[in-house]
Structures are given as C-alpha cells and as structure tokens.
Amino acid sequence: MIKVIFLLMVSFFSFNAQAIQLHIKVSHKIVDGKIFINGATNFPKGTKLGVRVSSVADDYSAQDYKLFVNNDGLFQSGGFTNLGNPLVGNYSVEVISRINKFWQNKDILAKLAKFKGSEIQGNKILVKYSMLIDEAKDSSYTVIEKTNLGSLKGSISIRLERKVSKSYLRELALKLREVQPRKYNRLFITYYLPGMKPGSGAWATTHFNPSLRVAILGLTIEEEKVLTKGSEVSLGEVIGEWLDETPFIGSKHTLMKKNEKIIMVRKYADGSRSEIEMIQKNQSGMSRFEEKSRSEEYYLIERDGGLGIYDDLGLISTMRAIK
C-alpha cells in the first residue's frame, strides 16, 4: 500500500513538473495610418513583452517595451509610424522578453520557468515576424470637388489621408478615370494633403493630357525623411522645427537662438539652406516672428504647435510641427 502511494505521489509531482509548450501568434493591423502589432499567447497574465519594428531598406527602427499580456492572453503594441507617415514596404518585427527580475515580478518568473519552446533561448524570448504593408490597400482618399467642360475636359480634386508614392498615384489615377460616368478627352486630377487648402497649390497631380503624367510637386516621402532625419540643435537652442509643404519649394524651417540672435534656418530637399535673422514679438499671447530685413509676412506659433504664415490679409498657410 505504501509503495502504491509513493508511486502515485511521484506520478503527481512528475505531471506538475512537466514543461508547458509556448504558444504565441503574432499579427498586425492598421488603424488611421498606424501599425499595431498584436499577439495571442499562453504566457501568464502580466508577462511583460517588447516589440521592435525595423527596416534596413528604409533605415527605420522603433520599439515599444511596455506591453503586458492581459486576462485573455492577448497583447498589443502602440501605433508605429515613420515620423507621422504610415509605414510602407517590408518590415521585420521582433517580439521579445526577458526572464529576469528586471522584466518580470517573482510570480511571473516562477510561472515562466515551466515554459519551453524554440523561441526561448536561455533567459531570452524571441519571436520573429515579417509584414508587408501595401499602401494601395491601406490608404484612403476623399473626392473634394468634380467639374467638367462637357466631354472635352474633367477636373477632380482629391484629399489624401497621407503622402503616397508615384506608383500609388498612377494606380489611383487609372482607377478614378475608369469609374467616371463620362469619358473625357482630358482629365486633370489634383491631390491635397490634410491641412492643404484646395486651389492654393496641390501636393501632386495626375493629368491625362491625353496620356497620363504623374508629378509630385511637394515633398516626397523620401525627401521628407531626409529633411526630418537631422536636427539643427548643434547650431544653437532650437525653438521649433516645421515642415513647409509648399509645391516646388518644400523645406524644413527651424527657429533657433544663435549668438544672442533669433535665426530662421531653411533647409531644402536638394541640401541647400539659408539663414535669416528674425525679430520676436508678442501677439495675443502667441509668439510672432518677423524677418528683420522686411515685414510684409510674419510667422505665428499656433496654439496647436503649427507655424502659421500671415500677411495683412490673414493666414496664408500653416506648416506642420516636427519638433
């Protein structure tokens, strides 16, 4: 009888000591132009995880190390973008964790010790995942206005939710022409980014005149990456940095204090730059900046952080803040 009980006890403890096979499934979703990394796992509730997203081709790397498994065994990262622009192309994703006291509490450490799997290497957990973001599927647009001159000419104004590539513009132009109820000899399509005023310069055009010609007039995705990659902080105390999307002369504007002066540094996509001395004033609680050499136009740092360009008639345009 004692021998039987002993065997039962051995079997019981052997069963409880059996390792748990790790199960983890990774996916992604796109919401409002942001990429969220999702996962489902049998890790215990409260397990801390991290996510790293990278692309060698785009020189991109970002991470979120504040993920925790919830009651349902699910986790989700924050939204990933590329300086506010949606990710497009091939990206590598790593879901990582550490089995140590710096990442996990004592209860979680005890539970994680029972897990096994190829994803567990010593005290490191690593799951790799690849994703291809197709901008043609993940971008949206709105028709602002449509006009025509009989069947001779048609015009369409489009509001894009974000910047896209030339290839996407070409696909969209062919699609828009195909769905028109009337076939025009010439079709002119203009594209505006969020915040751009129709009729005051488009970001891009696709004109059938009669053959299709695609042109990006403002800063492309690649040009914006180059302009926003560096900072002028080494030259002085930066007040703010903004992106000017004006067609043909897109640039980064940096206001800074340098040698006891306020300077506006303009950097263009071709690498050229200029520096202009500014005068600072106060206008209704906002900072107003004028060029020292002339005052026909002036700048206001808006309450939302944007940089507005004004003249005597009012607002001309607003630059998007990047710092």
Secondary structure, DSSP 8 states (H G I E B T S, - for coil): -HHHHHHHHHHHHHHHTS-EE--EEEEEEEETTEEEEEEEE-S-TT-EEEEEEEETTTTEEEEEEEEE--TTSEEE---B-BTTB---EEEEEEEEEE-STTTS-HHHHHHHTTEE-TTEETTEEEEEEEEEE-HHHH--EEEEEEEEETTTEEEEEEEESS---HHHHHHHHHHHHHT-SS--SEEEEEEE-TT--TTS--SEEEEESSSEEEEE-S--HHHHHHHHHS-SGGGSEEEEEEEE--TT--EEEEEEEETTEEEEEEEETTS-EEEEEEEEEEETTEEEEEETT--SSEEEE-TTS-EEEEETTEEEEEEEE--
